[in-house]
Each structure stands twice: as structure tokens, then as C-alpha cells.
Amino acid sequence: MYESIQREELFAICSIFPDLITSVNGIKKLHIPVDSVRDLDKANFPVQVSLKISSIMRPSGLKKVVIIHLSCSPTYPETLLNFRIKGDKRVTKTQISVLHDVLKKLAETMRGQVI
């Protein structure tokens, strides 16, 4: 049951954010587009995904990059989604801490629901 839910979650993430994904279950960048849940039949479970998010600060034009590593426990979504956040040198520890707190609260609020 959990595996099929996680497969559907992974499909949604791959469909909505294809340009942000840096790896799925340790495999760097998917080389083929994911067109259906069946394309993920051989994916390893529980799910692990890394997303790279960039923002350009105005007016300086500085680019900040954050990588969020998401992983599901075998019983996700009944258990919390686990995540780690890494920022480039332009992202402060305070900014990472704030982002971590926001994501943790969101994960706690959504426990038991698919994202």
C-alpha cells in the first residue's frame, strides 16, 4: 500500500518539478521524461528525491542555491517526510534554519496526507 502511494507521489514530483530534480533514489538526473506511474515501476522504495532550488536576489543579481534532500520512511505518509537542506555559500545558516522550521511544520501538519 505505502509503496503505491510513494510511487504516485514520486510521479507527481517528477511531473511538476522536472527541472528541479537532481536525483531520484540516488540516480543523478532522470534521463527520460516520466510520463506515467508505470515508468517508475523499477524505482527503489522508500522514495528519496533531491531538488535544487535557485533564486536570484534583486537588485544585486546574486544567485542563491538550496538543495533539499527528501526521503520517505517505509510507512510514509503515516510517518513524517524526512528532509535535509544544504545551501551554497551565499545561504546563511539562519536562512537554512528558517526554511527547515517551515518545512518541518508543514510536514507535521500534513502527516497522513499525500503531498
KEKE-3310 file (N, C-alpha, C; in steps of 0.2 Angstrom, whole numbers, plus 5000, padded with zeros to 4 digits):
npx = (5004:5009:5020:5014:5007:5019:5025:5016:5017:5030:5029:5021:5030:5040:5033:5029:5040:5051:5063:5069:5074:5087:5092:5085:5081:5095:5100:5107:5100:5086:5085:5076:5059:5046:5032:5021:5015:5019:5031:5039:5040:5052:5058:5067:5061:5059:5055:5067:5072:5081:5080:5084:5085:5084:5087:5087:5093:5087:5092:5105:5108:5114:5115:5107:5108:5099:5098:5087:5085:5074:5067:5057:5050:5048:5034:5028:5014:5011:5020:5032:5039:5056:5069:5083:5093:5104:5114:5121:5137:5132:5120:5114:5116:5106:5095:5094:5090:5078:5070:5071:5063:5051:5047:5047:5036:5026:5027:5023:5010:5004:5005:5000:4994:4995:5007)
npy = (4994:5007:5008:5010:5022:5030:5029:5036:5048:5051:5051:5063:5073:5072:5075:5088:5096:5094:5100:5104:5093:5084:5071:5055:5043:5041:5041:5051:5064:5061:5053:5051:5057:5056:5049:5042:5033:5020:5021:5022:5010:5002:5009:5012:5009:5014:5031:5043:5059:5072:5090:5104:5121:5137:5155:5172:5186:5202:5219:5215:5204:5192:5175:5162:5146:5131:5115:5102:5087:5075:5061:5046:5037:5019:5018:5030:5039:5039:5042:5055:5065:5064:5076:5085:5100:5109:5123:5134:5144:5157:5156:5159:5151:5154:5157:5144:5137:5143:5140:5126:5125:5129:5120:5108:5111:5111:5098:5091:5095:5090:5076:5060:5063:5063:5073)
npz = (5000:5005:4996:4983:4985:4988:4975:4967:4973:4969:4956:4954:4959:4950:4938:4940:4944:4935:4931:4943:4949:4955:4958:4959:4971:4972:4959:4948:4940:4930:4915:4906:4901:4913:4910:4915:4930:4928:4923:4933:4939:4942:4951:4967:4983:5000:4994:4988:4985:4977:4976:4968:4971:4965:4967:4962:4968:4970:4970:4967:4959:4964:4965:4974:4980:4985:4991:4993:5001:5000:5009:5011:5024:5026:5029:5025:5020:5033:5043:5046:5033:5029:5028:5022:5021:5011:5008:4997:4998:4999:5006:5022:5038:5046:5037:5032:5043:5046:5034:5036:5048:5043:5034:5042:5050:5041:5036:5047:5049:5038:5040:5036:5025:5007:4998)
capx = (5000:5013:5024:5010:5007:5025:5026:5011:5020:5036:5027:5019:5035:5044:5029:5028:5046:5057:5069:5072:5076:5094:5092:5079:5084:5102:5101:5108:5095:5082:5087:5070:5054:5042:5025:5016:5017:5022:5038:5043:5040:5058:5061:5068:5057:5056:5057:5072:5072:5084:5078:5089:5080:5089:5084:5091:5092:5087:5095:5112:5109:5117:5111:5107:5105:5097:5097:5083:5085:5068:5066:5051:5051:5044:5027:5026:5013:5009:5026:5034:5044:5062:5072:5090:5094:5111:5114:5128:5140:5128:5114:5116:5114:5099:5091:5093:5086:5071:5067:5070:5057:5044:5046:5046:5029:5022:5027:5019:5003:5002:5006:4995:4991:5000:5009)
capy = (5000:5013:5009:5013:5029:5034:5029:5041:5055:5052:5053:5070:5077:5071:5078:5095:5099:5090:5104:5105:5086:5082:5064:5051:5037:5041:5041:5058:5067:5056:5054:5051:5060:5052:5050:5038:5030:5014:5022:5021:5003:4999:5014:5009:5012:5020:5036:5048:5064:5079:5095:5110:5127:5143:5161:5177:5192:5209:5221:5213:5199:5186:5168:5158:5139:5127:5108:5099:5080:5072:5054:5044:5031:5014:5019:5036:5046:5039:5045:5061:5065:5067:5080:5088:5106:5111:5129:5136:5149:5163:5155:5159:5146:5157:5156:5137:5135:5146:5135:5119:5125:5130:5113:5103:5112:5109:5090:5089:5097:5085:5069:5056:5065:5064:5080)
capz = (5000:5005:4990:4978:4987:4986:4968:4965:4975:4965:4949:4954:4960:4943:4933:4942:4945:4932:4931:4950:4952:4954:4958:4962:4974:4971:4952:4946:4934:4926:4908:4902:4905:4917:4908:4919:4936:4926:4921:4940:4942:4945:4956:4973:4988:5000:4989:4990:4980:4979:4972:4968:4970:4964:4967:4960:4973:4966:4963:4966:4954:4966:4964:4980:4978:4991:4989:4998:5000:5004:5009:5014:5028:5023:5031:5023:5023:5040:5046:5043:5027:5031:5024:5024:5017:5010:5004:4994:5002:4999:5010:5029:5042:5049:5032:5031:5049:5045:5029:5039:5053:5040:5030:5047:5052:5035:5036:5053:5048:5033:5041:5035:5019:5002:4997)
cpx = (5004:5017:5020:5009:5013:5027:5022:5014:5026:5034:5025:5025:5039:5040:5029:5034:5052:5063:5073:5075:5083:5096:5086:5082:5091:5104:5101:5103:5092:5084:5081:5064:5049:5035:5020:5019:5021:5029:5043:5043:5046:5062:5062:5063:5059:5059:5062:5073:5077:5082:5083:5085:5085:5084:5089:5089:5092:5089:5102:5113:5112:5112:5112:5104:5104:5096:5093:5083:5079:5069:5060:5053:5047:5036:5025:5020:5011:5014:5028:5039:5050:5065:5079:5090:5101:5110:5121:5131:5136:5122:5117:5113:5107:5094:5089:5089:5079:5067:5066:5064:5051:5043:5044:5038:5025:5021:5023:5012:5000:5003:5000:4991:4997:5001:5006)
cpy = (5006:5014:5012:5020:5033:5034:5035:5048:5056:5054:5061:5074:5077:5075:5086:5099:5096:5094:5105:5099:5085:5075:5061:5044:5036:5041:5048:5059:5061:5058:5054:5054:5055:5053:5047:5035:5023:5015:5022:5015:5000:5004:5010:5013:5010:5026:5041:5052:5070:5084:5101:5116:5133:5149:5167:5183:5198:5214:5219:5208:5192:5180:5164:5151:5135:5120:5105:5091:5078:5064:5052:5038:5025:5015:5026:5035:5045:5042:5051:5060:5068:5071:5083:5094:5108:5117:5130:5142:5155:5162:5154:5153:5148:5155:5148:5135:5137:5141:5128:5119:5125:5123:5108:5104:5110:5101:5088:5090:5092:5078:5065:5057:5065:5071:5082)
cpz = (5000:4999:4984:4979:4986:4979:4965:4967:4971:4958:4949:4955:4953:4938:4934:4942:4942:4932:4937:4952:4950:4954:4961:4964:4972:4964:4950:4939:4930:4919:4903:4905:4908:4915:4911:4925:4934:4925:4928:4943:4945:4949:4963:4978:4995:4996:4993:4984:4982:4974:4973:4966:4970:4965:4966:4965:4969:4971:4962:4961:4957:4966:4970:4978:4985:4988:4994:4996:5004:5004:5013:5018:5024:5024:5029:5019:5030:5045:5043:5037:5030:5026:5027:5019:5017:5006:5002:4999:5003:5004:5017:5033:5045:5043:5031:5037:5048:5040:5032:5044:5049:5036:5036:5049:5047:5035:5042:5052:5043:5034:5040:5028:5013:5000:4991)
residu = (MET:TYR:GLU:SER:ILE:GLN:ARG:GLU:GLU:LEU:PHE:ALA:ILE:CYS:SER:ILE:PHE:PRO:ASP:LEU:ILE:THR:SER:VAL:ASN:GLY:ILE:LYS:LYS:LEU:HIS:ILE:PRO:VAL:ASP:SER:VAL:ARG:ASP:LEU:ASP:LYS:ALA:ASN:PHE:PRO:VAL:GLN:VAL:SER:LEU:LYS:ILE:SER:SER:ILE:MET:ARG:PRO:SER:GLY:LEU:LYS:LYS:VAL:VAL:ILE:ILE:HIS:LEU:SER:CYS:SER:PRO:THR:TYR:PRO:GLU:THR:LEU:LEU:ASN:PHE:ARG:ILE:LYS:GLY:ASP:LYS:ARG:VAL:THR:LYS:THR:GLN:ILE:SER:VAL:LEU:HIS:ASP:VAL:LEU:LYS:LYS:LEU:ALA:GLU:THR:MET:ARG:GLY:GLN:VAL:ILE)
# end
